[in-house]
Amino acid sequence: MRLIITNPNQVGQILRARRKARRVSQQQLAAKLDLSQNRLSEIESGVAPLTLERLITLANVLGLQLVLQDKAEESDSAAEW
């Protein structure tokens, strides 16, 4: 799976989808991360801020990795406003 994230709200949606795909409850994942279930719900909903450290930890626990790469070049017409 390769996803391009263009806004912060997508992160929570991706984490939630991955958690559900792995059939892990919020309670189970929160316990692994030493978080409350409510806090994890807020992270998945985009309500609570997510630090880079917490994002990397969540990704690792869910079997994901973060990759930064050069952005694909846009066509000339798309680059113009």
N, CA, C and O atoms as a MOPAC input file, in Angstrom:
PM7 MOZYME 1SCF
protein

 N      0.84700 1    -1.17000 1     0.00000 1
 C      0.00000 1     0.00000 1     0.00000 1
 C      0.89400 1     1.23500 1     0.00000 1
 O      1.82200 1     1.34100 1     0.80200 1
 N      0.61100 1     2.15400 1    -0.89300 1
 C      1.34900 1     3.41200 1    -0.96700 1
 C      0.32900 1     4.53300 1    -1.01500 1
 O     -0.50900 1     4.58300 1    -1.91500 1
 N      0.40100 1     5.43400 1    -0.04300 1
 C     -0.54500 1     6.54100 1     0.03800 1
 C      0.20400 1     7.85600 1     0.08600 1
 O      1.23200 1     7.97200 1     0.75400 1
 N     -0.30100 1     8.82200 1    -0.60400 1
 C      0.27500 1    10.16500 1    -0.56900 1
 C     -0.61300 1    11.01300 1     0.32800 1
 O     -1.81200 1    11.15400 1     0.08600 1
 N     -0.01200 1    11.56900 1     1.35700 1
 C     -0.74600 1    12.38700 1     2.32200 1
 C     -0.56500 1    13.84800 1     1.94700 1
 O      0.55600 1    14.34200 1     1.83000 1
 N     -1.68800 1    14.52800 1     1.76100 1
 C     -1.62600 1    15.93400 1     1.37900 1
 C     -2.18800 1    16.87100 1     2.44400 1
 O     -2.05800 1    18.09000 1     2.33500 1
 N     -2.82300 1    16.28900 1     3.49400 1
 C     -3.28700 1    17.12400 1     4.59400 1
 C     -3.31100 1    16.30600 1     5.88500 1
 O     -3.42200 1    15.08100 1     5.83400 1
 N     -3.21100 1    16.95500 1     7.02100 1
 C     -3.10000 1    16.25900 1     8.31100 1
 C     -4.28200 1    15.34500 1     8.64600 1
 O     -4.09300 1    14.33400 1     9.32300 1
 N     -5.47900 1    15.67100 1     8.19600 1
 C     -6.64100 1    14.84800 1     8.52000 1
 C     -6.55600 1    13.44600 1     7.92700 1
 O     -7.14400 1    12.50600 1     8.46200 1
 N     -5.83100 1    13.30600 1     6.83000 1
 C     -5.69200 1    12.00100 1     6.19600 1
 C     -4.94600 1    11.01100 1     7.09200 1
 O     -5.20300 1     9.80900 1     7.02700 1
 N     -4.04500 1    11.49300 1     7.91000 1
 C     -3.22700 1    10.61200 1     8.74100 1
 C     -4.11200 1     9.78500 1     9.66500 1
 O     -3.97200 1     8.56400 1     9.72300 1
 N     -5.00700 1    10.42600 1    10.37800 1
 C     -5.89900 1     9.70900 1    11.28200 1
 C     -6.77200 1     8.71000 1    10.54900 1
 O     -7.00200 1     7.60400 1    11.03800 1
 N     -7.26100 1     9.09300 1     9.37800 1
 C     -8.10400 1     8.20000 1     8.58400 1
 C     -7.32200 1     6.96100 1     8.14800 1
 O     -7.84800 1     5.84900 1     8.16900 1
 N     -6.07900 1     7.16000 1     7.75700 1
 C     -5.23500 1     6.03900 1     7.32700 1
 C     -4.93200 1     5.12100 1     8.50600 1
 O     -4.99500 1     3.89800 1     8.38000 1
 N     -4.60600 1     5.71200 1     9.64500 1
 C     -4.30400 1     4.90100 1    10.83000 1
 C     -5.53300 1     4.09400 1    11.25400 1
 O     -5.41600 1     2.91500 1    11.59000 1
 N     -6.69900 1     4.72200 1    11.24100 1
 C     -7.93200 1     4.01000 1    11.60900 1
 C     -8.19500 1     2.85400 1    10.64900 1
 O     -8.49800 1     1.74100 1    11.07900 1
 N     -8.08000 1     3.12000 1     9.35100 1
 C     -8.33200 1     2.07400 1     8.35400 1
 C     -7.36400 1     0.90400 1     8.53300 1
 O     -7.76100 1    -0.25700 1     8.43200 1
 N     -6.10100 1     1.21100 1     8.79700 1
 C     -5.10400 1     0.15400 1     8.99200 1
 C     -5.41200 1    -0.65300 1    10.24700 1
 O     -5.32500 1    -1.88100 1    10.23900 1
 N     -5.77100 1     0.03700 1    11.32100 1
 C     -6.10400 1    -0.65500 1    12.57000 1
 C     -7.26900 1    -1.60900 1    12.35400 1
 O     -7.23500 1    -2.75500 1    12.80200 1
 N     -8.29800 1    -1.13000 1    11.66600 1
 C     -9.46700 1    -1.97100 1    11.40500 1
 C     -9.12700 1    -3.13500 1    10.48200 1
 O     -9.62500 1    -4.24500 1    10.67400 1
 N     -8.28300 1    -2.89000 1     9.48400 1
 C     -7.87300 1    -3.95500 1     8.56000 1
 C     -7.12900 1    -5.06400 1     9.29800 1
 O     -7.20700 1    -6.23500 1     8.92600 1
 N     -6.41300 1    -4.68100 1    10.34000 1
 C     -5.67300 1    -5.67100 1    11.13600 1
 C     -6.53200 1    -6.25800 1    12.26100 1
 O     -6.06300 1    -7.06700 1    13.06100 1
 N     -7.80000 1    -5.83300 1    12.30300 1
 C     -8.77000 1    -6.32100 1    13.29900 1
 C     -8.28800 1    -6.09600 1    14.73400 1
 O     -8.33300 1    -6.98200 1    15.58700 1
 N     -7.82900 1    -4.87600 1    14.94900 1
 C     -7.36500 1    -4.45600 1    16.27400 1
 C     -8.33700 1    -3.39300 1    16.77400 1
 O     -8.65800 1    -2.45200 1    16.04800 1
 N     -8.80000 1    -3.53800 1    17.99800 1
 C     -9.71100 1    -2.53800 1    18.55600 1
 C     -8.91600 1    -1.31400 1    19.00500 1
 O     -7.70000 1    -1.37700 1    19.18600 1
 N     -9.61800 1    -0.21100 1    19.17800 1
 C     -8.96200 1     0.98200 1    19.71900 1
 C     -8.38400 1     0.68000 1    21.09700 1
 O     -7.28400 1     1.12300 1    21.42700 1
 N     -9.12200 1    -0.06600 1    21.88800 1
 C     -8.67400 1    -0.40200 1    23.24300 1
 C     -7.37200 1    -1.19800 1    23.20300 1
 O     -6.46000 1    -0.92000 1    23.98100 1
 N     -7.27100 1    -2.17800 1    22.31300 1
 C     -6.06300 1    -2.99600 1    22.19800 1
 C     -4.86600 1    -2.15300 1    21.75600 1
 O     -3.78000 1    -2.25400 1    22.32700 1
 N     -5.07700 1    -1.32400 1    20.73700 1
 C     -3.98200 1    -0.49900 1    20.23300 1
 C     -3.56700 1     0.54300 1    21.26200 1
 O     -2.37700 1     0.78400 1    21.46200 1
 N     -4.53400 1     1.15000 1    21.90400 1
 C     -4.22600 1     2.15500 1    22.93200 1
 C     -3.39600 1     1.54300 1    24.04600 1
 O     -2.46500 1     2.17800 1    24.54100 1
 N     -3.71600 1     0.32000 1    24.44800 1
 C     -2.96400 1    -0.35000 1    25.51500 1
 C     -1.50900 1    -0.57600 1    25.09500 1
 O     -0.59700 1    -0.41000 1    25.90600 1
 N     -1.29000 1    -0.95400 1    23.83000 1
 C      0.08000 1    -1.15500 1    23.33400 1
 C      0.87700 1     0.14600 1    23.33600 1
 O      2.09800 1     0.13900 1    23.48600 1
 N      0.17400 1     1.25200 1    23.16800 1
 C      0.83000 1     2.55000 1    23.06200 1
 C      0.82500 1     3.32900 1    24.37000 1
 O      1.33100 1     4.45000 1    24.43600 1
 N      0.25300 1     2.73200 1    25.40800 1
 C      0.12000 1     3.39000 1    26.71200 1
 C     -0.65900 1     4.70200 1    26.58800 1
 O     -0.28000 1     5.73200 1    27.14600 1
 N     -1.76400 1     4.62400 1    25.83500 1
 C     -2.67600 1     5.75300 1    25.64900 1
 C     -4.05500 1     5.34900 1    26.14700 1
 O     -4.34900 1     4.16300 1    26.29300 1
 N     -4.88400 1     6.32400 1    26.40300 1
 C     -6.28600 1     6.00600 1    26.67800 1
 C     -6.97600 1     5.74000 1    25.34300 1
 O     -6.53900 1     6.22500 1    24.29900 1
 N     -8.04100 1     4.97700 1    25.39000 1
 C     -8.81800 1     4.70000 1    24.18200 1
 C     -9.39100 1     6.00000 1    23.63400 1
 O     -9.47300 1     6.18600 1    22.42000 1
 N     -9.78400 1     6.89200 1    24.52400 1
 C    -10.33500 1     8.18300 1    24.11300 1
 C     -9.29500 1     9.00400 1    23.34200 1
 O     -9.62000 1     9.62700 1    22.33200 1
 N     -8.07000 1     9.00300 1    23.81200 1
 C     -7.00300 1     9.75900 1    23.14300 1
 C     -6.73900 1     9.19300 1    21.74700 1
 O     -6.56200 1     9.94700 1    20.79000 1
 N     -6.71400 1     7.86300 1    21.63500 1
 C     -6.51600 1     7.24900 1    20.32300 1
 C     -7.66200 1     7.61600 1    19.38500 1
 O     -7.43300 1     7.88700 1    18.20700 1
 N     -8.87800 1     7.62800 1    19.89200 1
 C    -10.03500 1     8.02400 1    19.09600 1
 C     -9.87000 1     9.45500 1    18.59300 1
 O    -10.18200 1     9.74800 1    17.43900 1
 N     -9.38700 1    10.33600 1    19.44600 1
 C     -9.16000 1    11.73300 1    19.05300 1
 C     -8.08300 1    11.84100 1    17.98400 1
 O     -8.19600 1    12.65000 1    17.06300 1
 N     -7.03900 1    11.02900 1    18.10300 1
 C     -5.96900 1    11.02800 1    17.09200 1
 C     -6.52400 1    10.55800 1    15.75100 1
 O     -6.26500 1    11.17500 1    14.71800 1
 N     -7.28900 1     9.46400 1    15.76700 1
 C     -7.85300 1     8.94200 1    14.53000 1
 C     -8.85800 1     9.90600 1    13.90500 1
 O     -9.01800 1     9.93000 1    12.68500 1
 N     -9.52100 1    10.68400 1    14.72100 1
 C    -10.51500 1    11.64700 1    14.23300 1
 C     -9.89000 1    12.96100 1    13.79600 1
 O    -10.57200 1    13.81000 1    13.22200 1
 N     -8.60400 1    13.13800 1    14.06100 1
 C     -7.93000 1    14.37300 1    13.69500 1
 C     -8.15600 1    15.50200 1    14.68100 1
 O     -7.80500 1    16.64900 1    14.40400 1
 N     -8.74400 1    15.18600 1    15.84200 1
 C     -9.02100 1    16.21200 1    16.85400 1
 C     -7.76800 1    16.49900 1    17.67500 1
 O     -7.45400 1    17.65800 1    17.94700 1
 N     -7.05800 1    15.45500 1    18.06500 1
 C     -5.86000 1    15.61100 1    18.90200 1
 C     -4.63100 1    15.76200 1    18.01400 1
 O     -4.52800 1    15.10300 1    16.97900 1
 N     -3.70900 1    16.61500 1    18.40800 1
 C     -2.47400 1    16.74500 1    17.63700 1
 C     -1.64800 1    15.45900 1    17.73100 1
 O     -1.72300 1    14.72500 1    18.71700 1
 N     -0.87900 1    15.21200 1    16.70800 1
 C     -0.07400 1    13.99600 1    16.63100 1
 C      1.37800 1    14.39000 1    16.42600 1
 O      1.72600 1    14.99600 1    15.41200 1
 N      2.22700 1    14.04700 1    17.39100 1
 C      3.64800 1    14.35600 1    17.25200 1
 C      4.27700 1    13.39000 1    16.25300 1
 O      3.73900 1    12.31300 1    15.99500 1
 N      5.39600 1    13.77600 1    15.70600 1
 C      6.11400 1    12.90700 1    14.78400 1
 C      6.51800 1    11.61400 1    15.48100 1
 O      6.42700 1    10.53400 1    14.89600 1
 N      6.95400 1    11.72000 1    16.70700 1
 C      7.35200 1    10.52900 1    17.47200 1
 C      6.17100 1     9.56000 1    17.62600 1
 O      6.32100 1     8.35600 1    17.42100 1
 N      5.01200 1    10.08800 1    17.98200 1
 C      3.83000 1     9.23800 1    18.14800 1
 C      3.39600 1     8.65600 1    16.80600 1
 O      2.98000 1     7.49900 1    16.74400 1
 N      3.48700 1     9.43600 1    15.73700 1
 C      3.13100 1     8.94800 1    14.40900 1
 C      4.02000 1     7.77700 1    14.00700 1
 O      3.52700 1     6.76700 1    13.50500 1
 N      5.31100 1     7.90600 1    14.22400 1
 C      6.23400 1     6.82700 1    13.87600 1
 C      5.93900 1     5.58600 1    14.71100 1
 O      5.96600 1     4.47100 1    14.18900 1
 N      5.66000 1     5.76500 1    15.99300 1
 C      5.33000 1     4.63300 1    16.86200 1
 C      4.05300 1     3.94800 1    16.39500 1
 O      4.01000 1     2.72300 1    16.28500 1
 N      3.02000 1     4.72500 1    16.12100 1
 C      1.76500 1     4.16500 1    15.62600 1
 C      1.98300 1     3.40600 1    14.32100 1
 O      1.49400 1     2.28800 1    14.15500 1
 N      2.71100 1     4.01100 1    13.40900 1
 C      2.97500 1     3.36600 1    12.12400 1
 C      3.68400 1     2.02900 1    12.33000 1
 O      3.31000 1     1.02600 1    11.72400 1
 N      4.69600 1     2.01500 1    13.17600 1
 C      5.43100 1     0.77200 1    13.42900 1
 C      4.54300 1    -0.30800 1    14.02200 1
 O      4.59800 1    -1.46100 1    13.59400 1
 N      3.72700 1     0.05300 1    15.00200 1
 C      2.84200 1    -0.92100 1    15.64300 1
 C      1.82800 1    -1.47100 1    14.63800 1
 O      1.42600 1    -2.63000 1    14.73300 1
 N      1.42100 1    -0.65100 1    13.68800 1
 C      0.43800 1    -1.07300 1    12.68900 1
 C      1.08000 1    -1.67800 1    11.44100 1
 O      0.39200 1    -1.97200 1    10.46400 1
 N      2.40400 1    -1.86400 1    11.47900 1
 C      3.09500 1    -2.47900 1    10.35000 1
 C      3.26700 1    -1.56500 1     9.15700 1
 O      3.33300 1    -2.02600 1     8.01800 1
 N      3.33800 1    -0.27100 1     9.41500 1
 C      3.53700 1     0.71800 1     8.36100 1
 C      4.89200 1     1.38200 1     8.53800 1
 O      5.50200 1     1.29700 1     9.60400 1
 N      5.35500 1     2.03700 1     7.49600 1
 C      6.57600 1     2.83700 1     7.60800 1
 C      6.35100 1     4.18300 1     6.92900 1
 O      5.54300 1     4.30300 1     6.00800 1
 N      7.06600 1     5.17400 1     7.39200 1
 C      6.97900 1     6.50600 1     6.78800 1
 C      8.14400 1     6.66800 1     5.82600 1
 O      9.28300 1     6.32700 1     6.14600 1
 N      7.84800 1     7.18800 1     4.65500 1
 C      8.87300 1     7.40600 1     3.63900 1
 C      8.71600 1     8.82700 1     3.12700 1
 O      7.62200 1     9.23900 1     2.74200 1
 N      9.79500 1     9.56300 1     3.12300 1
 C      9.79200 1    10.89500 1     2.51800 1
 C     10.53000 1    10.79000 1     1.19700 1
 O     11.60500 1    10.19500 1     1.11900 1
 N      9.95000 1    11.36600 1     0.17200 1
 C     10.58800 1    11.30700 1    -1.13900 1
 C     10.32200 1    12.60100 1    -1.88100 1
 O      9.46600 1    13.39600 1    -1.49500 1
 N     11.06500 1    12.79300 1    -2.94100 1
 C     10.84200 1    13.97600 1    -3.76100 1
 C      9.41800 1    13.96500 1    -4.28500 1
 O      8.88300 1    12.92100 1    -4.66100 1
 N      8.81900 1    15.13500 1    -4.30100 1
 C      7.46300 1    15.29000 1    -4.81100 1
 C      7.48000 1    15.14800 1    -6.33400 1
 O      8.38700 1    15.64700 1    -7.00000 1
 N      6.48500 1    14.47100 1    -6.87200 1
 C      6.37400 1    14.33300 1    -8.32100 1
 C      6.20700 1    15.70900 1    -8.93200 1
 O      5.49700 1    16.55900 1    -8.39300 1
 N      6.85800 1    15.92100 1   -10.05000 1
 C      6.75300 1    17.22100 1   -10.70400 1
 C      5.37200 1    17.39300 1   -11.29700 1
 O      4.78400 1    16.46400 1   -11.85100 1
 N      4.86700 1    18.62100 1   -11.16400 1
 C      3.55400 1    18.95000 1   -11.70400 1
 C      3.71400 1    19.46400 1   -13.12200 1
 O      4.77200 1    19.97600 1   -13.48800 1
 N      2.66400 1    19.32700 1   -13.92300 1
 C      2.71200 1    19.87600 1   -15.27900 1
 C      2.73800 1    21.40400 1   -15.18400 1
 O      2.36700 1    21.96600 1   -14.15400 1
 N      3.17100 1    22.06900 1   -16.24200 1
 C      3.26400 1    23.52700 1   -16.24300 1
 C      1.92800 1    24.19000 1   -15.94100 1
 O      1.88300 1    25.17700 1   -15.20700 1
 N      0.84900 1    23.67000 1   -16.48900 1
 C     -0.44500 1    24.29400 1   -16.26200 1
 C     -0.90600 1    24.11600 1   -14.81800 1
 O     -1.57000 1    24.99500 1   -14.26700 1
 N     -0.56000 1    22.98600 1   -14.20000 1
 C     -0.94300 1    22.75600 1   -12.80200 1
 C     -0.11000 1    23.60500 1   -11.86100 1
 O     -0.56400 1    23.97100 1   -10.77700 1
 N      1.10800 1    23.91500 1   -12.27500 1
 C      1.99200 1    24.71000 1   -11.41500 1
 C      1.56700 1    26.17600 1   -11.38600 1
 O      1.88200 1    26.90200 1   -10.44300 1
 N      0.86400 1    26.59900 1   -12.40600 1
 C      0.38800 1    27.97900 1   -12.43900 1
 C     -0.91200 1    28.08300 1   -11.67000 1
 O     -1.74700 1    27.18100 1   -11.73000 1
 N     -1.08400 1    29.14800 1   -10.96500 1
 C     -2.27700 1    29.31400 1   -10.15000 1
 C     -3.35800 1    29.79200 1   -11.02700 1
 O     -4.47800 1    30.00900 1   -10.56300 1

